[in-house]
Amino acid sequence: MSDNDKEANRLTARARRYARVGANVGGVAARAAATRLFGAEADSNKQAAELARALGGLKGPIMKVAQLLSTIPEALPPEYAAELSKLQSQAPPMGPAFTRRRMKAELGEGWEEKFASFEINSAASASLGQVHKAISHDGETLACKLQYPDMQSAVAADLNQLDLVFAIHKRMNPAIDTREVSKELHARLREELDYKLEAGHMALYRAIFADDPRIRVPDVLPELSTKRLLTMSWLQGRPVLDYKSAPQAARNAIATFMFRAWWYPFSHYGVIHGDPHLGNYAVFDDEAGMPAGLNLLDYGCMRTFAPKFVQGVIDLYTGLRTDNRDLMVHAYETWGFSGLKSDVIDVLNIWAQFIYGPMLEDRERVIAEGMSPGEYGRREAFKVHKALREKGPVAVPREFVFMDRAAIGLGGVFLHLNARLNYCRLFNDTIEDFDLAEVGERQARAFAAAGVPLPE
């Protein structure tokens, strides 16, 4: 049996993971159930802190899930979101011995000879893998993204335990039915383990931005890549936060690049870069030292939408801008909401007005006034939560999970930069040539060219 086969979803590794996650999270769930059983008033702040502590001792995909839940309004009560947002996803890197074994498992004996040089200590690490810097035999600087061992086992265990977290939520008079949220998390997190799929997503984005020098996408070296090793060109750039004290024009330029990198693929190809983490971007400067564009560095978390969903996003914007309630309702129905009562639509519009707000005003402005990056969207989410608890649970279509996550994440980056832009004009320029049929045709051609299966 090969090293890869041994690593694939090993029963023993998964059993260990079940024991650790289940004991930690299950204990919190049991206490929540007991409180409800004996008719006591639940102290949700205390239970939220217990859940954060239970998850805080673990590394890997459960941390990614925890942080993701903290950014999705109404996936969990606000006090849970506040606690989970404190967790850190940075995992300790594998040591040199582990790295050598993993590289051998992916590229075979003599793997070192495939590179002119390879830095055995990682340049960066995260929840599912780490990145090593290397030099090719033709002198090109490379980034080698290497998945941690037993990640398939860890994901299998953690996703099955995720329902325990939602079980706690269900006992607390929830405002949101999280069944579709759970399905979406299962699908997307499993995709993140497939580096061949990620390589296809990179090819897709290279095609989308082939004529735009402001957005750079790494090139993949397929001969040095596997399902769990992704070798690509190293794009030189500086972290976004290095520009926090830069002149306003520089900060505005970076925010414009980010707006373009997110909204253009969505409006023209029905696809988004779903993980707006600051570490997934780097800025490159021109000869004068001014920001010239953006490097997009990670493509593990992508989300593809049917063209009619994109149409719904534009319809809701138009409905809000023109106060056309029928068009707003049509947009919600297009997305998969059903049987919506008028008062529930009013509540959903609270969130819609917040997300679309900057794009409804034809003026230069910050993305949100008087708000820190960590607070972005939290106040509005609390209003929605409070109102929906009176109206009954609403089942949110699964497409919203990463749509909302990306919107909140981008807003946080814009606040970090304190960018002042006319978001209305940026948005309208992006959707100016929107055509539903063309989006579908363009999407099909681009995915086929990139060798990526188009989701059903």
C-alpha positions in Angstrom: 0.0 0.0 0.0 1.4 3.5 -0.9 1.9 6.3 1.6 -1.0 8.2 0.0 -3.3 5.2 0.4 -2.3 4.8 4.0 -3.1 8.5 4.6 -6.4 8.5 2.9 -9.1 8.7 5.5 -7.5 6.2 7.9 -10.0 4.7 10.4 -7.7 5.0 13.4 -6.9 8.7 12.7 -10.6 9.4 12.2 -11.5 7.6 15.5 -8.9 9.7 17.4 -10.4 12.8 15.9 -13.9 11.8 16.8 -12.9 11.2 20.4 -11.2 14.6 20.8 -13.9 16.7 19.1 -16.8 14.7 20.4 -15.7 14.8 24.0 -15.1 18.6 23.9 -18.1 19.7 21.9 -20.4 17.0 23.1 -19.9 18.0 26.7 -21.2 21.5 25.8 -24.1 20.1 23.9 -25.0 17.8 26.8 -25.0 20.6 29.3 -27.2 22.8 27.0 -29.7 19.9 26.7 -29.8 19.3 30.4 -30.5 23.0 31.0 -33.5 22.9 28.6 -34.7 19.6 30.1 -35.0 20.9 33.6 -36.7 24.1 32.5 -33.8 26.4 33.5 -33.0 29.6 31.7 -30.0 29.0 29.5 -27.0 31.2 30.0 -26.0 31.4 26.3 -23.0 33.7 27.0 -21.6 31.0 29.3 -22.3 28.2 26.9 -20.8 30.2 24.1 -17.6 30.7 26.0 -17.5 26.9 26.8 -17.9 26.1 23.2 -15.1 28.4 22.2 -12.8 26.8 24.8 -13.8 23.3 23.6 -12.8 24.2 20.1 -9.8 26.3 21.0 -7.7 23.3 21.9 -8.0 21.7 18.5 -6.3 22.4 15.2 -7.2 21.7 11.6 -10.5 21.8 9.9 -12.7 22.3 13.0 -10.9 25.6 13.5 -11.7 26.6 10.0 -15.4 25.7 10.5 -15.4 27.6 13.8 -14.1 30.8 12.2 -16.4 30.4 9.2 -19.4 30.1 11.5 -18.3 33.3 13.3 -18.6 35.3 10.0 -22.0 34.0 8.8 -24.7 36.2 10.3 -27.3 34.1 12.1 -25.6 30.7 11.6 -25.2 30.9 15.4 -26.4 33.4 18.0 -24.4 36.6 18.3 -22.8 35.7 21.6 -21.5 32.5 20.0 -20.2 34.3 16.9 -18.4 36.8 19.2 -16.6 34.0 21.0 -15.8 32.0 17.9 -14.3 35.0 16.2 -11.6 35.1 18.9 -10.2 31.7 17.8 -7.0 31.6 15.8 -6.7 29.4 12.7 -2.9 29.5 12.6 -1.7 26.0 13.2 1.9 25.1 14.3 3.9 24.0 11.2 5.2 20.5 10.6 8.8 20.0 11.6 11.5 19.1 9.0 11.2 15.4 9.5 7.4 15.5 8.9 7.9 17.7 5.9 10.4 15.3 4.3 8.1 12.4 4.8 5.1 14.3 3.3 7.2 15.4 0.3 8.4 11.9 -0.3 4.8 10.6 -0.1 3.7 13.1 -2.8 6.7 13.2 -5.2 8.5 9.9 -4.4 12.1 9.0 -3.6 14.6 11.6 -4.6 12.0 14.4 -4.4 14.7 16.9 -3.5 16.3 16.5 -6.9 13.2 17.9 -8.5 14.2 21.3 -7.1 17.3 23.4 -7.3 16.6 24.2 -3.7 13.8 23.7 -1.2 13.4 25.5 2.2 12.5 22.8 4.7 11.1 25.3 7.1 7.7 26.6 6.1 7.2 30.2 5.0 3.6 30.1 6.2 1.2 27.7 7.9 -2.6 27.5 8.3 -5.3 25.1 9.3 -5.0 22.6 6.5 -1.5 22.9 5.3 1.7 25.0 5.0 3.7 26.7 2.3 7.4 26.2 1.5 9.6 28.3 -0.7 11.6 26.6 -3.4 13.7 27.3 -6.5 13.2 25.4 -9.8 16.0 24.2 -11.9 15.4 27.1 -14.3 15.7 29.6 -11.5 12.0 30.4 -10.9 10.9 31.0 -7.3 8.2 28.6 -6.3 5.6 28.2 -3.6 4.9 24.6 -2.5 1.6 24.2 -0.7 1.8 20.9 1.3 -1.2 19.5 3.0 -0.9 18.2 6.6 -1.0 14.5 7.2 -4.4 12.8 7.9 -6.4 15.8 6.8 -9.0 13.6 5.1 -9.5 11.8 8.4 -9.7 15.1 10.3 -12.2 16.6 8.0 -14.4 13.5 8.0 -14.5 13.5 11.8 -14.9 17.2 12.2 -17.8 17.5 9.8 -19.7 14.8 11.5 -19.2 16.5 14.8 -20.3 19.8 13.3 -24.0 18.8 13.8 -23.4 18.8 17.5 -22.6 22.6 17.3 -25.8 23.1 15.4 -27.7 21.0 17.9 -26.8 23.5 20.6 -28.1 26.3 18.4 -31.4 24.4 17.7 -32.1 24.3 21.4 -31.9 28.0 21.8 -35.0 29.2 19.9 -33.0 29.7 16.6 -33.8 32.4 14.1 -32.2 30.5 11.3 -32.7 26.9 10.2 -29.1 25.7 9.7 -29.7 22.5 7.7 -28.6 24.0 4.4 -25.7 25.8 6.1 -24.4 22.4 7.2 -24.7 20.9 3.8 -22.7 23.8 2.3 -19.9 23.5 4.8 -19.6 19.8 4.2 -19.3 20.3 0.4 -16.9 23.2 0.4 -14.5 21.9 3.1 -14.1 18.6 1.4 -13.3 20.5 -1.8 -10.5 22.3 0.0 -8.6 19.1 0.4 -8.3 18.5 -3.4 -5.4 20.5 -4.6 -5.9 19.3 -8.2 -9.3 21.0 -8.1 -7.6 24.1 -6.6 -5.2 24.1 -9.6 -8.2 24.1 -11.9 -9.7 27.1 -10.1 -6.4 28.9 -10.5 -6.5 28.2 -14.3 -10.1 29.5 -14.3 -9.0 32.8 -12.6 -6.0 33.2 -14.9 -8.4 33.1 -17.8 -10.8 35.5 -16.2 -8.1 38.1 -15.6 -5.9 37.4 -18.6 -6.4 40.9 -19.9 -6.3 42.7 -16.5 -2.7 43.5 -15.4 -4.0 44.6 -12.0 -4.9 41.0 -10.9 -2.2 38.4 -10.8 -2.8 34.6 -10.4 0.0 32.1 -9.9 1.0 29.6 -12.5 0.8 25.9 -11.5 3.6 23.4 -12.2 1.6 20.2 -12.7 4.7 18.0 -12.8 5.4 19.0 -9.2 1.8 18.9 -8.0 -0.5 16.2 -6.7 -3.9 16.0 -5.0 -2.2 17.1 -1.7 0.8 19.1 -3.0 0.3 22.3 -5.1 3.5 23.8 -6.6 3.0 27.2 -8.2 5.0 30.4 -9.0 5.9 32.6 -6.1 4.2 36.0 -6.6 6.2 38.8 -4.9 4.1 41.3 -3.0 3.5 43.0 0.4 0.8 42.2 2.9 -2.3 44.4 2.7 -1.9 45.7 6.2 1.5 47.1 5.3 -0.5 49.9 3.6 -2.7 50.9 6.6 -0.7 54.2 7.0 -0.1 54.7 3.3 -1.6 57.8 1.5 -5.4 57.7 0.9 -4.9 57.3 -2.8 -2.8 54.1 -2.3 -5.4 52.6 0.1 -8.2 53.5 -2.2 -6.4 51.8 -5.1 -5.9 48.5 -3.1 -9.6 48.5 -2.2 -10.5 49.0 -5.8 -8.4 46.1 -6.9 -10.1 43.9 -4.3 -13.6 45.0 -5.4 -12.7 44.1 -8.9 -11.2 40.8 -8.0 -14.4 39.8 -6.2 -17.3 41.3 -8.1 -16.1 40.9 -11.7 -15.8 37.0 -11.6 -19.2 36.9 -9.8 -21.1 39.1 -12.2 -19.5 37.7 -15.4 -18.8 34.1 -14.5 -20.9 33.3 -11.5 -17.9 32.4 -9.3 -16.4 33.9 -6.2 -13.1 33.7 -4.3 -14.8 32.7 -1.0 -12.1 33.2 1.6 -11.3 36.9 2.0 -8.6 36.3 4.6 -5.9 39.0 4.6 -3.3 36.3 4.1 -4.8 35.4 0.7 -3.8 38.7 -0.8 -0.5 40.5 -1.5 0.0 43.9 -3.1 2.6 44.6 -5.8 3.8 48.2 -6.5 4.8 50.0 -9.6 8.2 51.7 -10.1 7.1 54.7 -8.2 6.2 52.6 -5.1 2.4 53.0 -5.6 0.1 50.0 -5.5 -0.2 48.6 -9.0 -2.3 45.5 -8.4 -3.2 42.5 -6.3 -1.9 39.0 -6.1 -4.6 36.4 -5.4 -2.9 33.6 -3.5 -5.3 30.9 -2.4 -8.1 29.1 -4.4 -9.1 26.3 -2.1 -12.4 28.0 -1.1 -14.4 28.8 -4.2 -18.1 29.0 -4.8 -19.9 28.7 -8.2 -23.4 30.0 -8.7 -26.1 29.4 -11.3 -26.5 32.4 -13.5 -30.1 33.0 -12.1 -28.6 33.4 -8.7 -26.4 36.2 -10.1 -29.5 37.7 -11.6 -31.2 37.6 -8.2 -28.3 39.6 -6.7 -28.7 42.3 -9.3 -32.5 42.2 -9.0 -32.4 42.7 -5.2 -30.0 45.7 -5.7 -32.3 47.2 -8.3 -35.4 46.6 -6.1 -33.7 48.3 -3.1 -32.5 51.2 -5.2 -36.0 51.8 -6.8 -38.0 50.7 -3.8 -39.7 48.0 -5.9 -40.9 45.5 -3.4 -42.1 43.0 -6.0 -38.6 42.8 -7.5 -37.1 42.3 -4.0 -39.5 39.4 -3.4 -38.7 38.0 -6.8 -35.0 38.0 -6.0 -35.5 36.1 -2.7 -37.7 33.6 -4.5 -35.1 33.2 -7.2 -32.5 32.3 -4.5 -34.7 29.6 -3.1 -36.6 31.3 -0.3 -40.2 30.0 -0.2 -43.4 31.0 1.6 -42.0 34.3 2.8 -44.4 36.4 4.8 -44.3 40.2 4.4 -42.9 40.8 7.9 -40.1 38.2 7.3 -39.2 40.0 4.0 -38.9 43.3 6.0 -36.4 41.6 8.4 -34.4 40.1 5.5 -34.2 43.6 4.0 -32.4 44.9 7.1 -29.5 42.7 6.1 -29.9 43.5 2.4 -29.8 47.2 3.1 -26.6 46.8 5.1 -24.8 44.7 2.5 -26.0 46.8 -0.5 -26.0 50.1 1.4 -22.6 51.5 0.2 -23.6 50.6 -3.4 -26.9 52.5 -3.1 -25.3 55.9 -2.4 -23.7 57.7 -5.4 -20.9 59.3 -3.3 -17.4 58.6 -2.0 -17.7 57.0 1.5 -16.2 54.4 3.8 -17.8 51.0 3.7 -19.3 51.6 7.2 -19.2 54.5 9.6 -17.9 54.2 13.2 -17.2 50.5 13.0 -14.0 48.4 13.5 -13.2 45.6 11.1 -14.1 43.0 13.7 -17.5 44.6 14.3 -18.5 44.8 10.6 -22.0 43.4 10.2 -22.4 42.4 13.8 -24.9 45.1 14.9 -27.1 44.4 11.9 -26.9 40.7 12.4 -28.1 41.2 16.0 -31.1 43.2 14.7 -32.0 40.4 12.2 -31.6 37.7 14.9 -33.8 39.5 17.4 -36.6 40.1 14.7 -36.5 36.6 13.2 -36.8 34.9 16.6 -40.3 36.4 16.8 -41.2 35.3 13.2 -40.0 31.7 13.3 -36.9 30.0 11.8 -36.0 30.9 8.2 -34.2 28.3 6.1 -31.4 30.1 4.3 -30.4 28.8 0.9 -26.9 27.2 1.1 -25.5 29.6 -1.6 -25.6 32.4 1.0 -23.0 30.8 3.3 -20.0 31.9 1.3 -21.7 34.9 -0.3 -22.2 36.4 3.1 -18.8 35.3 4.4 -17.1 37.0 1.4 -19.2 40.2 1.8 -18.4 40.5 5.5 -14.7 39.6 4.9 -14.3 42.2 2.2 -16.0 44.8 4.2 -13.5 44.1 7.0 -10.6 44.6 4.7 -12.0 47.9 3.4 -12.3 49.1 7.0 -8.7 48.0 7.7 -7.7 50.2 4.8 -10.1 53.0 5.7 -10.8 53.2 2.0 -13.0 56.0 0.6 -14.6 54.9 -2.6 -17.8 55.5 -4.7 -19.0 51.9 -4.3 -22.1 52.7 -6.3 -20.2 53.5 -9.4 -17.8 50.6 -9.0 -20.7 48.2 -8.7 -22.7 49.7 -11.6 -19.6 49.7 -13.9 -19.1 46.0 -13.1 -22.7 45.0 -13.9 -23.2 47.4 -16.8 -23.0 44.7 -19.5 -24.7 41.9 -17.4 -26.6 39.5 -19.6 -28.1 36.3 -18.0 -27.6 34.1 -21.1 -24.1 35.4 -21.7 -23.1 34.6 -18.1 -24.2 31.0 -18.5 -22.3 30.6 -21.8 -19.2 32.4 -20.5 -19.3 30.2 -17.4 -19.5 27.0 -19.3 -16.7 27.9 -21.7 -14.3 29.1 -18.9 -14.9 26.0 -16.7 -14.4 23.6 -19.7 -11.1 25.4 -20.7 -9.8 25.2 -17.1 -10.7 21.5 -16.8 -12.9 22.2 -13.8 -16.3 20.4 -13.6 -19.1 22.8 -13.5 -21.2 22.2 -10.4 -24.8 21.1 -11.0 
